[in-house]
Amino acid sequence: MLKTGKQHTSELQDGRQVFLNGDIVEDVTTHKAYRNVVGSVAKLYDFQSAPENVEHMTFEIPGSKERANRIWQLPHTYEDLVERRKALVSWTELHGGFLGRAPDHVASCIAGMYMGVEVFEAHDKARAKALSDYYCYARDNELYLTYVIINPQADRSKAAHEQEDEFLTAGVVDEDGEGITIRGAKMLATGGIMANEVFVTVIQPMQEADKKYAISFAMPMNTRGLKILSRKSYEENAGSVFDYPLSSQFDENDAVLYFDDVKVPWDRVFINQDVSMCQQQFHATPAHVYQNYQAQVRMMVKMQFLVGVAKSIADTNGITNFPQVRETLGVLAAQAASVDALVHTMEVKGSMRGAYFIPDPHTLYAAQVLNQQLYPQIMTTLRDLAGGGMIMLPSSVDDFANPEMRDLINKTQKSPTRDSEGRVKLFKLAWDAVGSEFASRHTQYEMFYSGASFVTKNHSFRTYEWDRSVALVDNILDSYSLEDEIANLSDAK
C-alpha cells in the first residue's frame, strides 16, 4: 500500500520536540504555525496514491511486486531518468516549486549515495551496509527526509574545532558498542517540521582537526534529545489563504537542530569521524548531482509559475500588447526556456556510472550558477510589471464581507480581463510570490540553497571540459608559426 496523506500526517504525531515562540509545540499537524503546510504535503501523498497516478508516480521495486515513489528510483537508462523527472514535475506543480525541500530532494541525495555505495564499501563495509539498508528502509516506508549539512555560522573565520564552544557544531562526544553520541547544532532543517527523519552530515570543507564533526547518519525527528528550534512561521502570520495564498500553504519552515547527547545506533551511521569521506559521499558518488538535478527540476516548474504570474499581471492590467511589455515578457519567456533547456540537456548529455544513468554534472552546475543570478532578476522584473498594483489592495479578505467596502472595491479594482475579486486575488498572489516576508525568504533561499555563489562557480569550473576548449585554441595556434610568416614575407619581397 502506498502512503496516503492521512498516514503521513498521523506519522508526525510522534512526540517530536519543536520549539516556537517560547513554547513547545504539542502537535505540528494541528498547530496554526504548521497545519496548512502539513496539509500541503499530505496532498502530495494523496496524489501519488490515487489510482490514476500510481503508474506515473511510482515504480516497481526490483525483485518485488511492491511499488515505491519514483523519488527513490535508480535510473538505469535515459528513459528511466526522464520518467522519473516527469513524476517530479507532477509533484512540484502541486506547490508551484515553493516547497524547496519536499520529499523528493533528500530522497534524491540518499539514492545518489546508494548508487555509489562502492565508495562507502572501500571506506568501511559495515558503514556501507548501514547506508544500503537505510536506502531500502526509507524507500519501502516512503520516508520524508530533511537534512542538515551546514554548521552554525558563529565565527566563520575559524574552523569547527576552533570555536569557543567545542560542541557548537554537532560532533561525536562518545561512542561504544551500541553507536555514537552526538552533541551540538546543525542547520538548516528546511522542511524538518513535517519530515519523518533527518539526514545529518557536513558538506563544508573541514580540516583534519575537525574529525569529530565529520559524521554522516540518519535518525527519526522524534529521537530523544533532538531539539527542533523553529524559525518564525510565516503561515502563522499569514491570515487567510485569500490574502496570502503561498505563505499560508507552502511555508515549509526552517529550523536549527540541537543534539543534546543524542545516541545514534551503528545501523544508522554511514560515516564516523572521517573528513575525506564526508566529501566523497557527495562528490565521489552521484549524490550531489542527483539531489541538485531534482532542485533544477523544481526550479524549472517554479520559473514557469513565475512567468505565468508575469503574463497574468500584464493581461489583467491591459498592457500585454505594449511593445515594451511584450519585450519584457519575451525576456522572461527566454529565461524560463533556458532553465527548461538546461534540465533536458542534463538528461540528454547524461552518462552511465556503473549500472546507473546520471545527469550531466557540468550542465547541472552551469544551471546553478545562472539560476542564482536569475531569480532575483525575475523578482525585480515582476515588480516592474506590477507597479503599485501589488500594494494598493484591500487590507484583507474581511473587506469583502463589508457591503460598503465591497462596493468600493468593485469600483476601484478594475481590470479589462478580470472582475474586482479576480484582480485582487491575482495581485495578492503576486505579492506573496514577490514582496511578502515569505517571498523574501524564497529569494534568499534560491540564491543560496546550492551554496554561496563562489561554491557553485567552482563546481562549474571543476566539471567543465577545459581540455577540449583549450585544444580548439591550440589547433588554431598550431596551424601557423612565426618562422613561416617571416619566410612568407621574404618570398613576397
C-alpha positions as CSV (number, residue, x, y, z in Angstrom):
1,M,0.0,0.0,0.0
2,L,1.3,3.4,-1.0
3,K,1.4,6.1,1.7
4,T,-1.5,8.5,1.8
5,G,-1.8,12.0,3.2
6,K,-3.6,10.8,6.2
7,Q,-0.9,8.3,7.0
8,H,1.9,10.8,6.7
9,T,0.1,13.3,8.9
10,S,-0.5,10.7,11.6
11,E,3.2,9.8,11.5
12,L,4.1,13.3,12.5
13,Q,2.1,13.0,15.8
14,D,5.1,11.3,17.3
15,G,6.2,13.5,20.2
16,R,8.9,15.4,18.4
17,Q,10.2,18.4,20.4
18,V,9.6,21.6,18.4
19,F,10.3,25.0,20.0
20,L,8.4,28.0,18.7
21,N,7.7,31.4,20.2
22,G,9.0,30.4,23.6
23,D,6.8,27.2,23.9
24,I,6.9,23.6,22.9
25,V,4.5,22.7,20.1
26,E,2.5,19.7,21.1
27,D,1.3,18.7,17.7
28,V,2.7,20.1,14.4
29,T,-0.3,18.7,12.4
30,T,-2.8,20.9,14.3
31,H,-0.8,24.0,15.4
32,K,-1.7,27.1,13.4
33,A,2.0,27.6,12.5
34,Y,2.3,24.4,10.6
35,R,-1.1,22.7,9.9
36,N,-1.6,24.1,6.4
37,V,1.8,23.2,5.1
38,V,1.4,19.7,6.6
39,G,-1.8,19.5,4.7
40,S,0.0,20.5,1.5
41,V,2.5,17.7,2.0
42,A,-0.4,15.3,2.6
43,K,-1.8,16.3,-0.8
44,L,1.5,15.1,-2.4
45,Y,1.0,11.6,-0.9
46,D,-2.7,11.5,-1.8
47,F,-1.7,12.5,-5.4
48,Q,0.8,9.6,-5.7
49,S,-1.6,7.0,-4.2
50,A,-4.6,8.0,-6.4
51,P,-5.3,5.0,-8.7
52,E,-4.9,7.1,-11.9
53,N,-1.4,8.3,-10.8
54,V,0.2,5.1,-9.5
55,E,1.9,4.1,-12.7
56,H,3.1,7.6,-13.3
57,M,4.3,8.4,-9.8
58,T,5.7,5.0,-8.7
59,F,7.9,2.2,-9.9
60,E,8.1,-1.5,-9.2
61,I,10.8,-2.3,-6.7
62,P,13.3,-4.7,-8.3
63,G,12.8,-8.2,-7.1
64,S,9.4,-7.3,-5.6
65,K,5.9,-6.7,-6.7
66,E,5.7,-3.8,-4.4
67,R,5.8,-0.2,-5.7
68,A,7.6,2.9,-4.4
69,N,7.5,6.6,-5.3
70,R,9.8,7.5,-8.2
71,I,11.8,9.8,-5.9
72,W,13.6,6.6,-4.8
73,Q,14.1,5.3,-8.4
74,L,17.6,4.4,-9.5
75,P,17.7,5.1,-13.3
76,H,19.4,2.5,-15.4
77,T,18.7,4.3,-18.7
78,Y,18.0,7.7,-20.1
79,E,14.4,6.7,-20.4
80,D,14.3,5.9,-16.7
81,L,15.6,9.3,-15.8
82,V,13.0,11.0,-18.0
83,E,10.1,9.0,-16.5
84,R,11.4,9.9,-13.0
85,R,11.6,13.6,-14.0
86,K,8.0,13.6,-15.2
87,A,6.9,12.4,-11.9
88,L,8.9,15.0,-10.0
89,V,7.3,17.7,-12.3
90,S,3.8,16.5,-11.4
91,W,4.5,16.7,-7.7
92,T,6.2,20.1,-8.0
93,E,3.3,21.5,-9.9
94,L,1.1,21.0,-6.8
95,H,3.1,23.6,-4.9
96,G,4.5,25.7,-7.8
97,G,8.1,25.0,-6.8
98,F,7.7,26.7,-3.4
99,L,8.4,23.6,-1.3
100,G,12.2,23.6,-1.8
101,R,12.7,20.6,0.4
102,A,9.7,18.5,-0.5
103,P,10.2,14.7,0.0
104,D,11.9,14.3,-3.4
105,H,15.0,16.3,-2.5
106,V,16.8,14.4,0.2
107,A,15.5,11.1,-1.2
108,S,17.5,12.0,-4.3
109,C,20.6,12.5,-2.1
110,I,20.3,9.2,-0.4
111,A,19.5,7.4,-3.7
112,G,22.6,9.0,-5.2
113,M,24.8,7.8,-2.4
114,Y,23.4,4.3,-2.7
115,M,24.3,4.4,-6.5
116,G,27.8,5.0,-5.3
117,V,27.8,2.5,-2.4
118,E,31.1,1.1,-3.6
119,V,32.8,4.3,-2.4
120,F,31.4,3.6,1.1
121,E,32.5,-0.1,0.9
122,A,36.0,1.0,0.1
123,H,35.9,3.1,3.3
124,D,34.1,0.8,5.7
125,K,32.0,-2.2,4.7
126,A,29.9,-2.0,7.9
127,R,29.0,1.6,7.2
128,A,28.3,0.8,3.6
129,K,25.8,-1.9,4.7
130,A,24.2,0.7,7.0
131,L,23.7,3.0,4.1
132,S,22.4,0.3,1.8
133,D,19.9,-1.0,4.4
134,Y,18.8,2.6,5.1
135,Y,18.1,3.3,1.5
136,C,15.9,0.3,1.3
137,Y,14.2,1.1,4.6
138,A,13.5,4.7,3.6
139,R,12.2,3.7,0.2
140,D,10.0,0.9,1.4
141,N,8.5,3.1,4.2
142,E,8.2,6.2,2.0
143,L,10.0,8.4,4.5
144,Y,10.0,12.1,4.1
145,L,13.6,13.1,4.9
146,T,15.1,16.5,5.6
147,Y,18.8,17.1,6.1
148,V,21.2,19.3,8.0
149,I,24.6,19.6,6.3
150,I,25.7,23.0,7.3
151,N,27.4,24.0,10.6
152,P,26.2,27.0,12.7
153,Q,27.8,30.2,11.3
154,A,29.3,31.5,14.6
155,D,32.8,32.8,13.9
156,R,33.3,31.9,10.2
157,S,36.9,32.9,10.3
158,K,37.5,29.8,12.5
159,A,37.2,26.1,11.8
160,A,34.7,24.0,13.8
161,H,37.3,22.8,16.2
162,E,38.5,26.4,16.9
163,Q,35.1,27.7,18.0
164,E,34.8,28.9,21.6
165,D,32.3,26.0,22.3
166,E,33.9,22.7,21.3
167,F,30.4,21.3,20.6
168,L,28.8,24.3,19.0
169,T,28.9,22.2,15.9
170,A,27.4,18.7,16.2
171,G,30.1,16.2,16.8
172,V,30.9,12.9,18.4
173,V,31.2,13.2,22.2
174,D,31.3,9.4,22.8
175,E,31.0,6.0,21.1
176,D,30.5,2.5,22.3
177,G,29.3,-0.9,21.1
178,E,25.8,0.5,20.5
179,G,26.7,3.6,18.5
180,I,27.8,7.2,18.7
181,T,26.6,10.0,20.9
182,I,26.2,13.4,19.2
183,R,26.2,16.8,20.9
184,G,25.9,20.2,19.2
185,A,23.9,22.0,16.5
186,K,23.4,21.8,12.7
187,M,21.4,23.9,10.2
188,L,19.2,24.3,8.2
189,A,16.5,21.7,8.6
190,T,14.2,23.0,5.9
191,G,11.0,21.0,5.9
192,G,12.1,19.3,9.1
193,I,8.8,20.2,10.9
194,M,6.9,17.8,8.6
195,A,9.6,15.3,7.9
196,N,9.9,11.7,9.2
197,E,13.6,11.7,9.6
198,V,16.7,13.8,9.3
199,F,20.0,13.0,7.4
200,V,22.9,14.6,9.3
201,T,26.3,15.2,7.8
202,V,28.5,18.1,6.6
203,I,29.2,19.3,3.1
204,Q,31.6,22.1,4.0
205,P,35.4,21.8,3.8
206,M,37.0,20.6,7.0
207,Q,40.4,20.3,8.5
208,E,41.7,17.1,9.8
209,A,41.4,18.5,13.3
210,D,37.6,18.7,12.7
211,K,37.5,15.0,12.7
212,K,34.9,14.6,15.4
213,Y,32.4,16.6,13.3
214,A,33.0,14.5,10.2
215,I,29.9,12.3,10.5
216,S,27.0,11.0,8.4
217,F,23.9,9.4,9.9
218,A,20.1,9.4,9.9
219,M,17.6,9.4,12.7
220,P,13.8,10.0,13.3
221,M,12.8,13.5,14.1
222,N,11.3,12.4,17.4
223,T,14.6,10.9,18.7
224,R,15.2,11.5,22.4
225,G,17.4,14.6,22.9
226,L,16.8,16.1,19.4
227,K,15.5,19.6,19.8
228,I,14.0,21.4,16.8
229,L,14.4,25.2,17.0
230,S,11.9,26.6,14.5
231,R,12.2,30.0,12.9
232,K,9.2,32.3,12.8
233,S,6.3,30.8,11.0
234,Y,5.1,32.8,8.0
235,E,2.0,30.6,7.9
236,E,1.0,31.6,11.5
237,N,1.1,35.2,10.5
238,A,-0.5,34.8,7.1
239,G,-4.1,35.0,8.0
240,S,-6.3,33.8,5.2
241,V,-5.4,31.8,2.1
242,F,-7.0,34.6,0.0
243,D,-4.7,37.2,1.4
244,Y,-1.5,35.0,1.4
245,P,-2.1,32.0,-0.8
246,L,1.6,30.9,-0.8
247,S,2.6,31.8,2.8
248,S,-0.4,30.1,4.2
249,Q,0.1,26.8,2.4
250,F,3.7,26.4,1.5
251,D,5.8,27.7,4.3
252,E,8.0,24.7,4.7
253,N,9.8,26.2,7.7
254,D,13.5,26.1,8.5
255,A,15.0,25.0,11.8
256,V,18.2,24.7,13.7
257,L,18.6,21.2,15.2
258,Y,20.3,20.8,18.5
259,F,21.5,17.3,19.5
260,D,21.5,17.1,23.3
261,D,23.7,14.0,23.7
262,V,21.7,12.0,21.1
263,K,22.5,8.3,20.7
264,V,22.8,7.1,17.1
265,P,22.9,3.3,16.7
266,W,25.5,1.9,14.4
267,D,23.0,0.7,11.8
268,R,22.2,4.4,11.2
269,V,25.8,5.6,11.0
270,F,27.2,5.9,7.4
271,I,30.5,7.8,8.2
272,N,32.2,8.0,11.6
273,Q,34.8,10.8,12.0
274,D,36.4,10.7,8.6
275,V,37.0,14.1,6.9
276,S,37.8,12.8,3.5
277,M,34.8,10.5,3.3
278,C,32.4,13.3,4.1
279,Q,33.4,15.0,0.9
280,Q,33.5,11.7,-1.1
281,Q,29.9,10.8,-0.1
282,F,28.7,13.7,-2.2
283,H,31.2,14.1,-5.0
284,A,32.7,10.6,-5.5
285,T,29.1,9.2,-5.7
286,P,26.2,10.6,-7.8
287,A,24.6,12.1,-4.7
288,H,25.5,15.8,-5.3
289,V,24.5,15.7,-8.9
290,Y,21.3,13.7,-8.3
291,Q,20.0,15.8,-5.5
292,N,20.7,19.1,-7.3
293,Y,19.2,17.8,-10.5
294,Q,16.0,17.4,-8.5
295,A,16.4,21.0,-7.4
296,Q,16.7,22.2,-11.0
297,V,13.6,20.3,-12.0
298,R,11.8,22.1,-9.2
299,M,13.3,25.4,-10.4
300,M,12.1,24.7,-13.9
301,V,8.5,24.4,-12.7
302,K,8.8,27.5,-10.4
303,M,10.1,29.5,-13.3
304,Q,7.0,28.5,-15.4
305,F,4.8,29.6,-12.5
306,L,6.5,33.0,-12.1
307,V,6.4,33.6,-15.8
308,G,2.7,32.8,-15.6
309,V,2.3,35.4,-12.9
310,A,4.0,38.0,-15.1
311,K,1.7,37.3,-18.1
312,S,-1.4,37.3,-15.8
313,I,-0.3,40.7,-14.4
314,A,0.1,42.1,-17.9
315,D,-3.2,40.7,-19.1
316,T,-5.0,42.0,-16.0
317,N,-3.6,45.5,-16.5
318,G,-4.3,45.5,-20.2
319,I,-0.7,46.2,-21.1
320,T,0.3,42.9,-22.8
321,N,0.3,44.5,-26.3
322,F,2.5,47.4,-25.3
323,P,5.8,46.9,-27.2
324,Q,8.0,47.4,-24.1
325,V,5.8,44.9,-22.1
326,R,6.0,42.3,-24.8
327,E,9.8,42.7,-24.8
328,T,9.8,42.2,-21.1
329,L,7.6,39.1,-21.3
330,G,9.8,37.8,-24.1
331,V,12.9,38.0,-22.0
332,L,11.1,36.2,-19.1
333,A,10.0,33.5,-21.5
334,A,13.5,33.1,-22.8
335,Q,14.8,32.9,-19.2
336,A,12.2,30.2,-18.3
337,A,13.0,28.3,-21.5
338,S,16.7,28.4,-20.7
339,V,16.1,26.7,-17.3
340,D,13.9,24.1,-19.1
341,A,16.5,23.5,-21.8
342,L,19.3,23.0,-19.2
343,V,17.2,20.4,-17.3
344,H,16.6,18.5,-20.6
345,T,20.3,18.9,-21.6
346,M,21.4,17.4,-18.3
347,E,19.4,14.3,-19.3
348,V,20.5,14.1,-22.9
349,K,24.1,14.6,-22.0
350,G,23.9,12.2,-19.1
351,S,26.1,9.1,-18.9
352,M,26.4,5.8,-17.3
353,R,28.1,5.5,-13.9
354,G,28.3,1.8,-13.4
355,A,24.8,0.4,-13.7
356,Y,23.1,3.8,-13.4
357,F,22.4,6.7,-15.8
358,I,23.3,10.0,-14.2
359,P,22.6,13.6,-15.4
360,D,25.5,15.6,-16.8
361,P,27.4,17.3,-14.0
362,H,28.6,20.4,-15.7
363,T,25.2,21.2,-17.2
364,L,23.8,21.0,-13.7
365,Y,26.4,23.3,-12.2
366,A,26.1,25.7,-15.1
367,A,22.3,25.9,-14.4
368,Q,23.0,26.5,-10.7
369,V,25.4,29.4,-11.5
370,L,22.9,31.0,-13.9
371,N,19.8,30.5,-11.6
372,Q,21.4,32.1,-8.6
373,Q,21.7,35.3,-10.6
374,L,18.4,34.8,-12.5
375,Y,16.0,34.5,-9.6
376,P,16.5,38.0,-8.1
377,Q,16.4,39.5,-11.6
378,I,13.0,37.9,-12.2
379,M,11.7,39.3,-8.9
380,T,12.7,42.8,-10.0
381,T,11.0,42.3,-13.4
382,L,7.8,41.2,-11.7
383,R,7.9,44.3,-9.5
384,D,8.4,46.5,-12.6
385,L,5.4,44.9,-14.4
386,A,3.1,45.2,-11.4
387,G,3.9,48.7,-10.3
388,G,1.7,49.8,-7.5
389,G,-0.8,47.0,-8.3
390,M,0.6,44.7,-5.6
391,I,0.5,47.4,-2.9
392,M,-2.9,49.2,-3.4
393,L,-5.0,46.2,-2.4
394,P,-7.8,45.7,0.1
395,S,-6.3,45.2,3.6
396,S,-7.7,41.7,4.0
397,V,-10.4,39.3,2.9
398,D,-12.6,40.9,5.6
399,D,-13.1,43.9,3.5
400,F,-15.2,41.9,1.1
401,A,-17.5,40.9,4.0
402,N,-18.4,44.6,4.4
403,P,-21.1,45.5,1.8
404,E,-20.0,49.2,1.6
405,M,-16.3,48.3,1.2
406,R,-17.1,45.6,-1.3
407,D,-18.9,48.1,-3.4
408,L,-15.9,50.4,-3.3
409,I,-13.6,47.6,-4.1
410,N,-15.7,46.8,-7.2
411,K,-15.4,50.4,-8.3
412,T,-11.7,50.8,-7.7
413,Q,-10.2,47.4,-8.6
414,K,-10.8,47.5,-12.3
415,S,-9.4,45.2,-15.0
416,P,-10.2,44.5,-18.6
417,T,-9.9,40.8,-18.1
418,R,-11.0,40.0,-14.5
419,D,-13.7,41.1,-12.1
420,S,-12.6,43.0,-9.0
421,E,-12.4,39.9,-6.9
422,G,-10.2,38.2,-9.5
423,R,-7.9,41.2,-9.8
424,V,-7.4,41.4,-6.1
425,K,-6.9,37.6,-5.9
426,L,-4.2,37.7,-8.5
427,F,-2.3,40.6,-7.1
428,K,-2.4,39.1,-3.6
429,L,-0.8,36.0,-5.1
430,A,1.8,38.1,-6.9
431,W,2.7,40.0,-3.7
432,D,3.1,36.7,-1.8
433,A,5.5,35.5,-4.5
434,V,7.5,38.7,-4.8
435,G,7.1,41.1,-1.8
436,S,6.0,39.3,1.4
437,E,8.3,38.0,4.1
438,F,7.7,34.6,2.6
439,A,8.7,35.8,-0.8
440,S,11.9,37.5,0.6
441,R,12.8,34.2,2.3
442,H,12.4,32.4,-1.1
443,T,14.7,34.9,-2.9
444,Q,17.3,34.3,-0.2
445,Y,16.7,30.6,-0.4
446,E,17.1,30.4,-4.2
447,M,20.3,32.4,-4.1
448,F,22.0,30.2,-1.5
449,Y,20.3,26.7,-1.3
450,S,23.1,25.3,-3.5
451,G,25.8,27.1,-1.6
452,A,27.4,30.5,-1.9
453,S,27.9,31.7,-5.5
454,F,31.7,31.1,-5.4
455,V,30.9,27.5,-4.5
456,T,28.6,26.8,-7.4
457,K,31.0,28.7,-9.8
458,N,33.8,26.5,-8.6
459,H,31.7,23.4,-9.3
460,S,31.2,24.7,-12.8
461,F,35.0,25.3,-13.1
462,R,35.7,21.8,-11.7
463,T,33.5,19.9,-14.2
464,Y,33.9,21.8,-17.4
465,E,35.8,20.2,-20.3
466,W,38.6,22.7,-20.3
467,D,41.0,20.5,-22.4
468,R,38.5,20.4,-25.2
469,S,38.2,24.2,-25.3
470,V,41.9,24.8,-25.0
471,A,42.5,22.2,-27.7
472,L,40.4,24.4,-30.1
473,V,42.7,27.3,-29.4
474,D,45.8,25.2,-29.7
475,N,44.7,23.8,-33.1
476,I,44.5,27.3,-34.5
477,L,47.7,28.4,-32.9
478,D,49.5,25.3,-34.2
479,S,48.2,26.0,-37.8
480,Y,50.8,28.8,-38.3
481,S,54.2,29.8,-37.0
482,L,56.4,32.9,-36.7
483,E,59.0,31.3,-38.9
484,D,56.5,30.6,-41.7
485,E,55.3,34.1,-41.6
486,I,58.8,35.6,-41.8
487,A,59.5,33.3,-44.7
488,N,56.4,34.4,-46.5
489,L,57.4,38.0,-46.0
490,S,60.8,37.2,-47.6
491,D,59.2,35.5,-50.5
492,A,56.8,38.4,-51.0
493,K,59.8,40.8,-51.3
